[in-house]
Amino acid sequence: MRELVEYLAKALVESPDAVSVGIVENEKHTVLELRVAPEDMGKVIGKQGRIAKAIRTVVKAVATKEGKKVNVEIV
């Protein structure tokens, strides 16, 4: 899951070396924290949050298939 978010983010940004994904696990679900360079933040979020929503949708679909609950936060 972490690799998927990292791959998607690196494809969108101009500074792929600045992309990092942290994992925070809870009892009920997992949170993936996506960090990018400040100048790439808009590219990852997209107009009206469309790209961020698309990333979350893809991750949620994969997580559901694996029987997990995963959220993506862009920090």
Buried (B, 14 or more C-beta within 10 A) or exposed (E): BBEBBBEBBBEBBEEBEBBEBEEEEEEEEBBBBBBBBEEBEEBBBBEEEEBBEEBBEBBBEBBEEEEEEBBBEBE
